Amino acid sequence: MTYSNTLKSLEKRYPNGAPAGINLEDLAQLKIQNTFETHLDIAKAMAKVMRADMAAYDKDSGAFTQSLGCWSGFHAQQMMRAIKRQKGTLDKAYVYLSGWMVAGLRNRFGHLPDQSMHEKTSVVDLIQEIYTSLRQADEVDLNDLFAELKITDNREAVIAKIDAHETYVRPIIADIDAGFGNVHATYLLAKEMIKAGACCIQIENQVSDAKQCGHQDGKVTVPREDFIEKLRAVRMAFEELGVDDGVIVARTDSLGAGLTQKIPVSREAGDSAAEYTKWLETTPVSNSEPLADGEMAIQMNGQLHKPVRLPNGLYKFQEGTGEDRVVEDCIASLNEGGADLLWIETATPNVAQIASMVNRIREKAPHAKLTYNNSPSFNWTLNLRKQVREDWIASGEIQAGDYPDNTQLMSAAYDGDKLGLEADRRLQNFQTDIAREAGVFHNLITLPTFHGTAKVMNDLSLGYFGEEKMLAYVKNIQREEIRTNVSAVKHQHEVGSNLGDDFKEMTGGDRALKAGGAHNTMNQFENAA
C-alpha cells in the first residue's frame, strides 16, 4: 500500500475523523512504518525473494547472492545500512544466522563449541531479534521522511520517496544444526524458526547428539534415509505454516567425516542403504579371519564382511571416499529429499575441487546450486598463496625452492611480492569464480562478526588502556564513522529517539516532552551522517 492509498483507506473508514481526535495522517504514517504485520509474513515474503534470486542465478551465474553471519540484530542492521549506503539497494544481500555463533555467543550456558549443546530456542530468539532490528531501521528511515513531509513545500516528491522506500528486511539463512533431536524435534523447531521469520533453513547430515563443527575432527554422519526424513520434516513445517516457497539447504559434512553411527538396513540391491554401506571399511570374513563373539557381519558383493568398529561403537568409512559420498549425499538430498540448495563443507577453499564435485552431482541433478561457506576456519592467505605456488611450479614459472611450502609463506614479506599479489587477486575474485565454475548461488562468511568484534575490541583496548587513551577511540572509531557517513554515529537517533519524540507529538501535540531539543548532543553530528 502506498501512503496515499493508506490515507484514503483511513478517510473512508473514518469519514468524520478518527476517535479521540487522532490525526489520520499520523495513523497512515504508523501503518506505513509497520512494514510487516507478523514475522511469519516476513518468512513468506522473503521466500519469494530467494526464489526470484535463484531463478535469476540460473540465467546468469554473476547474479549470486551474499551474506555475513550476524550474532545480533544490531550487526544485521548495520550490515544492511552499509550496503544500502554504498549500493543504494539491498538486492542480493542476505543475513546468515550461524549455529556456531549462537553456541559461542548467544546462549545462557556460556561460550560453547559448535556441538548443539546450546538451547534450541536461542536460534529462534536470534531470528526474532534480527528482524526486530531490521524493521526498526525501516521505522527510523521512514519516520525521517515523514518529518520531512511535514515541513516540505514539495509533498509529491517526499511521498514518492516514502512509497519507494526499500525495506531493510532481507532473507535469513538460518542454521538448525543437525535438527536438535529426532525427526519430530526437527519439525517442531523448524516451525518455531519459520514463525520467527526464517524463509530458509539449513540442516546438516551429522548425528544430532554427536554434532561437531564442520571444520573439526570426529564428525559422524547419518544414513541418507535418516537425513531425508529430516528434510521432509522441514518441508512439512514450511507447508503447514503456508510458506510455500520456503527454501531448504541440505548440508553434507561427508568430505571430512570418516565415521557413521549405524549401518542402515538394505532392502534391495543398490538402494540408498546399500549405497551408504558400500563405503564402510570392512574385513572379509574367512577361516583365518572368523567372526568373534560380539562381532557382526554384513553381506557385500556375495561375501560376508566385518565392518571396522571403534571402541565407542562407531563405524569407519574407507579412506579417500569423502568426495564420492558427498556426491551421493547431494544427489539424494535434491532428488529424494526435496532440498533446494546444497552446502558442501570443505577443508580448504579450492574452486577446482568444488567444481569437480558439482559437475558430478549435476549429471543426476542438473539444476544443483550451492551455498558455500567462505569460512574463517580457513587460513585464506596461506591457502591461496599455496595454490598460486603449486600452479606456478606446475606451469614452470617458478622452481619449487623459490618460495617456502609451509607457514612461512604467510609472512608479510610476501604481501607486495608477485605471488602475494596474485593470491590477493584470486581472493578478490574467489566468490565470482566459484559462482561461475562451481554452481555457488550463495556465498557467506559464517563468523565475521565474531572475529570483527574481537578485532575492534582488541585494537581499541590496546590503544585506550595504552598510550593513545581517548585518541584510540576518536581516531579509529568516531572520526571514521563521521567521515564514512555511518548513521550510528548519531547513536540516539539510531535506536529510535526520534520515533519516540514524534509519537509523543502525535498523541500530545505541543505538550510532548521531547528529547531532540537544542541541548541534545546529537546535534553535533547533524551534518555528519
C-alpha positions in Angstrom: 0.0 0.0 0.0 1.2 3.5 -0.9 1.0 6.3 1.6 -1.8 7.9 -0.5 -3.8 4.7 -0.7 -3.4 4.1 3.0 -4.6 7.6 3.9 -7.6 7.2 1.5 -8.5 3.9 3.2 -8.4 5.6 6.6 -10.5 8.5 5.4 -13.1 6.1 4.0 -13.1 4.2 7.3 -13.4 7.4 9.4 -15.3 9.9 7.3 -15.9 12.1 10.3 -12.4 11.7 11.7 -10.7 9.1 13.9 -11.8 8.5 17.5 -10.3 10.8 20.2 -9.3 13.3 17.6 -6.3 11.3 16.3 -4.8 12.7 13.1 -5.5 10.4 10.2 -2.1 11.3 8.6 -0.4 10.1 11.8 -2.3 6.8 11.6 -1.3 6.4 7.9 2.3 7.1 8.9 2.3 4.4 11.6 0.8 1.9 9.2 3.5 2.6 6.6 6.2 2.3 9.2 5.0 -1.1 10.3 6.4 -2.8 7.3 5.3 -6.3 8.1 2.3 -7.4 10.2 4.0 -10.6 11.6 7.3 -12.3 11.3 5.5 -15.2 9.5 4.6 -12.7 6.9 8.3 -11.9 6.6 9.1 -15.6 6.0 6.5 -15.8 3.2 7.8 -12.6 1.5 11.5 -13.4 1.8 11.0 -16.9 0.5 9.6 -15.3 -2.7 12.7 -13.0 -2.8 15.0 -16.0 -2.6 13.1 -18.0 -5.2 13.4 -15.0 -7.6 17.1 -14.7 -6.9 17.6 -18.4 -7.6 15.8 -18.0 -10.9 18.0 -15.0 -11.8 21.1 -17.0 -10.9 20.0 -19.9 -13.2 20.1 -17.4 -16.1 23.3 -15.6 -15.0 25.8 -17.0 -12.6 27.1 -13.5 -12.0 23.8 -12.8 -10.1 25.0 -14.7 -7.0 23.9 -13.7 -3.5 26.0 -13.0 -0.4 25.6 -12.7 3.4 27.6 -12.2 6.6 27.0 -14.2 9.7 25.5 -11.9 12.4 25.1 -12.8 16.1 22.9 -9.8 17.0 20.1 -7.8 15.4 22.4 -4.7 15.5 25.1 -6.4 13.5 22.5 -7.3 10.8 21.0 -3.8 10.9 24.4 -2.1 10.4 25.4 -4.5 7.6 22.2 -3.6 5.7 22.6 0.1 6.3 26.2 -0.1 5.0 25.1 -1.9 1.9 22.3 0.5 1.2 24.6 3.5 1.6 27.1 2.0 -0.8 24.9 0.5 -3.5 21.5 2.2 -3.0 19.8 -1.2 -2.8 19.9 -4.4 -0.8 19.3 -6.6 -3.8 21.2 -10.0 -3.4 22.1 -9.3 0.2 21.0 -11.8 2.9 21.7 -12.5 6.6 23.4 -15.7 7.7 22.5 -17.0 11.2 25.3 -19.3 12.3 24.7 -22.0 14.8 28.4 -21.8 15.7 27.9 -18.1 16.8 24.7 -18.9 18.7 26.6 -21.6 20.6 29.6 -19.4 21.1 28.0 -16.2 22.0 24.2 -16.3 22.3 23.2 -18.9 24.9 22.7 -18.9 28.7 25.3 -21.7 29.2 28.3 -19.6 28.3 30.7 -19.8 25.5 30.3 -23.2 23.9 31.8 -25.1 21.0 29.6 -25.9 18.0 28.2 -29.2 19.2 24.5 -28.4 19.6 24.8 -28.0 23.4 23.0 -24.6 23.4 19.3 -24.3 24.0 17.5 -24.7 20.7 15.2 -21.8 21.4 18.2 -19.4 21.3 18.3 -19.8 17.5 14.6 -18.8 17.3 15.2 -15.8 19.6 18.0 -14.5 17.4 15.9 -14.7 14.2 13.2 -12.7 16.0 15.8 -10.2 17.2 17.3 -9.7 13.8 14.0 -9.0 12.2 13.0 -6.7 15.0 16.2 -4.7 14.4 15.7 -4.6 10.6 12.1 -3.5 11.0 13.2 -0.7 13.4 15.7 0.5 10.7 12.6 0.8 8.4 10.8 2.8 11.1 13.7 5.2 11.7 14.2 6.0 8.0 10.5 6.3 7.2 10.0 8.5 10.3 12.6 10.8 9.0 10.8 11.0 5.7 7.5 11.8 7.4 9.2 14.5 9.4 10.4 16.0 6.1 6.9 15.7 4.7 5.5 17.9 7.4 7.8 20.8 6.5 8.3 20.4 2.8 6.7 22.6 0.0 7.0 19.6 -2.4 4.9 16.9 -0.8 4.7 14.8 -4.0 8.5 14.4 -4.1 8.7 13.3 -0.5 5.6 11.0 -0.8 7.4 9.4 -3.8 10.4 8.7 -1.6 8.2 7.2 1.1 6.5 4.9 -1.4 9.8 3.9 -2.9 11.4 3.0 0.4 13.2 -0.3 0.2 12.8 -2.4 3.4 15.8 -3.4 5.4 14.2 -6.8 5.9 16.1 -9.4 3.9 16.2 -13.2 3.8 17.8 -15.1 6.6 19.5 -18.4 6.1 19.1 -20.0 9.5 21.2 -22.9 10.8 19.2 -25.6 12.5 22.4 -27.7 13.0 21.5 -31.4 12.7 17.9 -30.8 13.9 18.4 -30.9 17.7 17.0 -34.3 18.2 14.8 -36.8 16.3 12.7 -36.0 13.3 9.8 -34.7 15.3 12.0 -32.4 17.3 13.4 -31.1 14.0 9.9 -30.4 12.7 8.9 -28.6 15.9 12.0 -26.4 15.9 11.7 -25.7 12.2 8.2 -24.4 12.8 9.3 -22.0 15.5 12.1 -20.7 13.3 9.7 -20.1 10.5 7.2 -18.3 12.7 10.1 -16.1 13.8 10.7 -15.2 10.2 13.1 -17.7 8.7 12.4 -18.3 5.0 15.4 -20.6 4.6 16.6 -23.4 6.9 20.0 -25.1 6.6 20.3 -28.6 8.1 23.3 -30.9 8.1 23.7 -34.7 7.8 25.6 -35.2 11.1 24.3 -37.2 14.1 22.4 -34.8 16.2 23.8 -35.9 19.6 27.3 -36.2 18.2 27.3 -33.0 16.2 30.7 -31.3 15.6 31.7 -28.0 13.9 32.2 -28.7 10.2 35.9 -27.8 10.5 36.7 -30.1 13.4 37.5 -33.8 13.5 35.2 -36.5 14.9 32.3 -35.9 12.6 29.7 -38.7 12.4 27.1 -38.8 9.6 23.7 -40.4 9.4 22.4 -42.8 6.7 20.9 -40.9 3.9 17.3 -42.1 4.5 17.6 -40.7 8.1 18.6 -37.3 6.6 15.9 -37.4 4.0 13.3 -37.8 6.8 14.6 -34.6 8.4 14.5 -32.7 5.1 10.9 -33.9 4.8 10.2 -32.6 8.4 11.5 -29.1 7.5 9.4 -29.1 4.3 6.3 -30.1 6.1 6.9 -27.3 8.6 7.1 -24.8 5.8 3.9 -26.2 4.1 1.9 -26.3 7.3 2.6 -22.6 8.0 1.8 -21.5 4.5 5.4 -20.7 3.4 5.0 -22.5 0.1 8.3 -21.1 -1.3 10.4 -22.0 1.8 14.0 -22.9 0.9 15.9 -25.8 2.4 19.7 -26.0 2.3 21.0 -29.6 2.7 24.5 -29.6 4.1 26.8 -32.6 3.8 29.8 -33.0 6.1 30.9 -36.2 4.4 34.1 -34.8 2.9 35.6 -34.6 6.4 33.5 -37.2 8.2 35.1 -40.6 8.5 32.5 -42.2 10.8 28.9 -43.3 11.0 26.8 -44.3 13.9 24.7 -47.0 12.4 24.5 -49.3 9.4 21.2 -48.9 7.6 19.0 -51.8 6.5 19.2 -52.5 2.8 16.0 -53.9 1.2 17.3 -54.3 -2.3 20.5 -54.1 -4.3 21.5 -50.5 -5.0 19.1 -48.8 -2.6 20.2 -45.8 -0.5 21.3 -48.1 2.4 23.5 -50.2 0.1 25.0 -47.1 -1.5 25.8 -45.8 2.0 27.3 -49.0 3.4 29.4 -49.8 0.4 31.9 -47.2 1.6 32.4 -48.7 5.0 35.9 -50.0 5.9 35.5 -53.8 6.2 37.4 -57.0 6.6 36.3 -60.2 4.7 35.2 -63.0 7.0 37.3 -66.1 6.3 38.7 -69.1 8.1 41.7 -67.1 9.0 39.6 -64.0 10.0 36.5 -65.6 11.5 33.8 -63.7 13.4 34.5 -63.4 17.1 31.9 -63.3 19.9 30.1 -60.0 19.8 31.1 -59.1 16.2 28.7 -58.5 13.4 29.0 -59.0 9.6 27.2 -57.8 6.5 26.9 -59.3 3.1 28.7 -57.3 0.5 29.3 -58.5 -3.1 28.5 -62.1 -2.2 30.8 -62.3 0.7 30.5 -61.6 4.5 32.4 -58.6 5.7 33.2 -57.4 9.2 32.8 -53.6 9.4 35.6 -51.9 11.3 34.1 -50.8 14.6 35.7 -48.5 17.1 35.5 -49.0 20.9 32.7 -46.3 21.0 30.6 -48.4 18.6 31.0 -46.1 15.6 31.9 -47.5 12.2 34.6 -46.3 9.9 34.4 -45.3 6.3 37.2 -46.2 3.8 39.9 -43.5 3.5 39.6 -41.3 0.4 35.9 -41.9 -0.1 34.7 -38.5 1.1 34.1 -36.9 -2.4 32.2 -39.9 -3.6 30.0 -39.8 -0.5 29.4 -36.1 -0.9 28.3 -36.5 -4.5 25.8 -39.3 -3.5 24.6 -37.3 -0.5 23.8 -34.3 -2.6 22.0 -36.2 -5.3 19.9 -37.9 -2.7 19.1 -34.7 -0.9 17.9 -33.0 -4.1 16.2 -35.9 -5.8 14.8 -37.7 -2.8 14.8 -35.2 0.0 13.4 -32.2 -2.0 16.2 -29.9 -0.9 16.6 -26.6 -2.9 20.2 -25.8 -2.2 23.3 -27.8 -1.3 26.1 -27.0 1.2 29.4 -28.9 0.9 31.6 -28.3 3.8 35.2 -28.4 2.7 38.6 -28.3 4.4 40.2 -25.7 2.1 38.8 -23.1 -0.3 39.6 -24.7 -3.6 37.4 -23.8 -6.6 38.6 -26.7 -8.7 37.8 -29.3 -6.1 34.2 -28.0 -5.5 33.6 -27.6 -9.2 34.7 -31.2 -9.8 32.1 -32.5 -7.2 29.3 -30.2 -8.5 29.9 -31.4 -12.1 29.4 -35.0 -10.9 26.3 -34.0 -9.0 24.8 -32.2 -12.0 24.9 -35.5 -14.0 22.0 -36.7 -11.9 20.6 -33.3 -10.7 21.2 -30.7 -13.5 19.9 -27.7 -11.6 22.1 -28.2 -8.4 23.0 -25.0 -6.8 25.2 -24.4 -3.7 25.5 -22.3 -0.6 29.2 -22.0 0.2 30.9 -21.3 3.5 33.7 -18.8 3.0 34.9 -19.9 6.4 37.2 -18.0 8.8 38.3 -21.5 9.7 40.4 -21.4 6.5 43.7 -19.5 6.6 42.8 -17.8 3.4 46.1 -16.0 2.8 48.1 -19.2 3.3 45.8 -21.4 1.3 45.6 -19.1 -1.7 49.4 -18.5 -1.7 50.0 -22.2 -1.6 47.6 -22.7 -4.6 49.4 -20.0 -6.6 52.8 -21.5 -5.7 51.6 -25.0 -6.8 50.1 -23.7 -10.1 53.3 -21.7 -10.9 55.5 -24.7 -10.2 53.3 -26.9 -12.4 53.5 -24.4 -15.3 57.2 -24.0 -14.9 57.0 -20.3 -14.0 59.0 -20.9 -10.8 61.0 -23.6 -9.2 60.0 -25.5 -6.0 62.7 -23.7 -4.0 61.7 -20.2 -5.0 59.1 -20.0 -2.3 58.6 -21.9 1.0 55.9 -24.6 1.1 55.0 -24.1 4.8 53.5 -21.4 7.0 56.4 -19.1 6.2 54.5 -18.3 3.1 52.1 -16.4 5.3 54.8 -13.8 6.1 54.0 -10.1 5.5 57.2 -10.1 3.4 55.2 -11.6 0.6 52.3 -9.0 0.7 53.9 -7.0 -2.1 55.5 -9.9 -3.8 54.1 -11.0 -7.2 52.9 -14.3 -5.6 51.2 -12.5 -2.8 49.6 -10.0 -5.2 48.3 -12.9 -7.4 46.9 -14.7 -4.3 45.1 -11.4 -3.4 43.7 -11.1 -6.9 42.3 -14.7 -6.6 40.9 -13.8 -3.2 39.1 -10.8 -4.7 37.7 -13.0 -7.5 37.0 -16.1 -5.4 33.3 -15.7 -5.0 32.7 -14.7 -8.6 34.8 -17.7 -9.8 33.1 -20.2 -7.5 29.7 -18.9 -8.6 30.6 -19.3 -12.2 32.5 -22.5 -12.1 31.1 -24.4 -9.1 27.4 -23.6 -9.1 27.5 -21.4 -5.9 24.3 -19.4 -5.7 25.1 -18.0 -2.2 28.4 -17.0 -0.7 28.5 -16.5 3.0 31.1 -15.9 5.8 29.9 -17.7 8.9 31.8 -15.9 11.7 32.8 -12.4 10.5 31.1 -10.5 13.3 32.7 -12.8 15.9 36.2 -12.0 14.6 35.3 -8.4 13.7 34.1 -7.7 17.2 37.2 -9.4 18.7 39.5 -7.3 16.5 37.8 -4.0 17.2 37.8 -4.6 20.9 41.4 -5.7 20.8 42.6 -2.7 18.9 40.5 -0.2 21.0 41.6 -1.7 24.3 45.3 -1.7 23.4 45.1 2.0 22.5 42.7 3.2 25.1 44.5 1.4 28.0 47.9 2.1 26.4 49.4 5.4 25.3 46.7 6.7 23.0 43.9 7.0 25.6 40.9 8.9 24.0 42.7 9.2 20.7 42.4 5.5 20.2 38.6 5.8 20.2 38.3 9.0 18.4 40.8 8.3 15.6 39.8 4.7 14.9 36.1 4.8 15.6 34.3 8.1 15.9 36.3 10.0 13.3 35.9 7.1 10.8 32.1 6.9 11.5 31.8 10.7 10.7 33.9 10.6 7.6 32.3 7.4 6.1 28.7 8.5 7.0 27.9 5.7 9.4 24.5 6.6 10.6 25.2 5.0 14.1 27.5 7.9 14.9 24.2 9.6 15.9 23.5 6.8 18.3 20.4 8.3 19.9 18.7 8.6 16.5 19.9 5.1 15.5 18.0 3.5 18.3 14.8 5.4 17.7 14.9 8.6 19.8 13.1 10.5 17.1 10.5 7.8 16.9 9.6 8.4 20.5 9.6 12.2 20.1 7.3 12.1 17.1 4.9 9.6 18.7 4.7 11.8 21.8 3.8 14.7 19.5 1.1 12.6 17.7 -0.6 11.9 21.0 0.1 15.1 22.9 0.8 17.9 20.5 2.7 20.8 21.9 2.6 19.1 25.4 5.1 16.5 24.2 8.3 16.3 26.2 10.8 15.7 23.5 14.5 14.6 23.8 15.6 16.0 20.5 15.8 19.7 21.5 18.6 22.2 21.2 20.6 20.7 24.1 20.7 17.2 22.6 24.3 16.4 21.9 23.4 14.5 18.7 23.1 18.0 17.1 26.9 18.0 17.0 26.6 15.3 14.2 23.8 16.8 12.3 25.7 17.0 9.0 28.0 14.0 9.7 25.9 11.1 8.6 
